[in-house]
Amino acid sequence: MADYATLAKDARAKHDAELSSAARNLGTKADPENFFDRVAAYLSEEMKNANKELSKSGAPLVARNYLPEFESEVFLTFGTDYLCRITLEVHAGRYRISAVLSGPPNGYEISRKDYPCNLDASALEMHQPVGQGQQTIGIHPDQIAVDIISGILRGGFD
């Protein structure tokens, strides 16, 4: 027979711990625009690193285009072939960073990759689903930047 008194004490302790954790994190949601700005800063760093190697081989360079009407988005080009548009989007109350690569022969979308946001301030990280029923893996802004720049150079995202 189960000892329900002990189980009840354990359940009560877990419940109290979850309530105190929730109260501690109440109102400490991360700012998605701040996170996106961090990703944009890392994109600039990664672009410089990639361009050092590209210039050695004589390949086209990755460049950032600033468009006045699209201040909240990042546009990266690779030579005259590829354009990558990186945007912070909101769908059904959830934030995500979306990278869309367009290119030849007709300028249409070639590849897309989304990085869903987890706005819990305790993590301040992005989360990408690994598969159904599996846990999510945190992705830092520098990892997102590396993934985007390498996807542009490959001509598509994984």
C-alpha positions in Angstrom: 0.0 0.0 0.0 1.3 3.5 -0.8 2.2 6.0 1.9 -0.1 8.8 0.8 0.9 11.1 3.7 4.6 11.1 2.5 3.5 11.5 -1.2 1.2 14.4 -0.2 4.1 16.2 1.6 6.4 15.7 -1.4 3.7 17.0 -3.8 3.0 20.0 -1.5 6.8 20.8 -1.4 7.0 20.6 -5.2 3.9 22.8 -5.6 5.3 25.4 -3.2 8.7 25.5 -5.0 6.9 26.0 -8.4 4.8 28.8 -7.0 7.8 30.6 -5.6 9.7 30.2 -8.9 6.7 31.6 -10.8 6.4 34.5 -8.4 10.1 35.3 -8.7 9.9 35.3 -12.5 6.7 37.2 -12.7 7.1 40.2 -14.9 10.6 39.4 -15.9 9.9 38.5 -19.6 12.7 39.2 -22.0 12.4 41.9 -24.5 12.3 40.2 -28.0 13.5 43.3 -29.7 16.6 43.5 -27.5 17.3 39.8 -28.3 16.9 40.6 -32.1 19.3 43.5 -31.7 21.9 41.1 -30.2 21.4 38.7 -33.1 21.9 41.7 -35.5 25.2 42.6 -33.7 26.5 39.1 -33.9 25.5 39.0 -37.6 27.8 41.9 -38.2 30.7 40.2 -36.4 30.1 36.9 -38.3 29.8 38.8 -41.6 33.3 40.3 -41.0 34.8 36.9 -40.1 33.3 35.4 -43.3 34.4 38.3 -45.5 38.0 37.8 -44.4 38.1 34.3 -45.7 36.0 35.1 -48.8 38.3 37.9 -49.8 41.3 35.6 -49.6 39.6 33.2 -52.1 38.4 36.0 -54.4 34.7 35.1 -53.8 31.9 37.7 -53.5 31.5 39.2 -50.1 28.6 39.3 -47.7 27.2 42.8 -47.2 24.5 44.4 -45.1 21.9 46.7 -46.8 20.2 49.4 -44.8 16.7 50.2 -46.1 15.1 53.2 -44.4 11.6 51.8 -44.3 12.8 48.5 -42.8 14.7 49.5 -39.7 13.5 46.5 -37.7 14.8 44.0 -40.3 18.3 43.0 -41.4 19.1 42.5 -45.1 22.2 40.6 -46.1 23.5 40.0 -49.6 26.0 37.6 -50.9 27.4 39.1 -54.1 24.5 39.8 -56.5 23.1 36.3 -56.2 21.5 35.9 -52.7 19.5 38.2 -50.5 18.7 37.1 -46.9 15.9 38.9 -45.0 16.1 38.5 -41.2 12.9 39.5 -39.4 11.5 39.4 -35.9 7.9 38.2 -36.4 4.9 37.7 -34.1 2.4 34.8 -34.8 -0.4 34.0 -32.3 1.4 35.9 -29.6 4.7 34.0 -30.0 7.9 35.7 -31.3 10.3 34.1 -33.7 13.3 35.2 -35.8 12.8 34.3 -39.5 15.6 34.1 -42.0 14.4 34.0 -45.7 17.0 33.4 -48.5 16.0 34.5 -52.0 18.1 34.2 -55.1 18.5 33.1 -58.7 17.2 32.3 -61.1 14.0 34.3 -60.4 14.6 36.0 -57.0 12.0 33.8 -55.3 12.5 32.2 -51.9 15.1 29.4 -51.9 15.2 28.5 -48.2 13.7 29.6 -44.9 14.6 29.0 -41.3 12.7 30.0 -38.2 14.0 30.4 -34.7 11.1 30.4 -32.2 11.5 32.6 -29.1 11.2 31.5 -25.5 10.8 34.8 -23.7 11.5 33.5 -20.2 14.0 35.9 -18.8 15.7 33.2 -16.8 17.0 31.8 -20.1 17.0 34.8 -22.5 17.5 32.3 -25.3 15.8 31.2 -28.5 14.5 27.6 -28.7 14.4 25.4 -31.7 12.2 22.3 -31.7 14.3 19.1 -32.2 11.3 16.9 -33.0 7.9 16.0 -31.7 7.9 14.9 -28.1 11.5 15.9 -27.6 13.0 18.6 -25.5 14.0 22.0 -27.0 17.6 23.2 -27.3 18.5 26.7 -26.4 20.1 28.8 -29.2 22.1 31.8 -28.3 22.3 34.9 -30.5 25.8 34.1 -31.7 24.7 30.6 -32.7 21.8 32.1 -34.7 24.2 34.5 -36.5 26.7 31.7 -37.4 23.8 29.5 -38.7 22.4 32.4 -40.8 25.8 33.4 -42.3 26.8 29.8 -43.1 23.3 29.2 -44.6 23.8 32.2 -46.9 27.2 30.9 -48.0 25.8 27.3 -48.6 22.9 28.7 -50.6 20.3 27.4 -48.2 19.4 26.6 -44.6 19.3 23.1 -43.2 
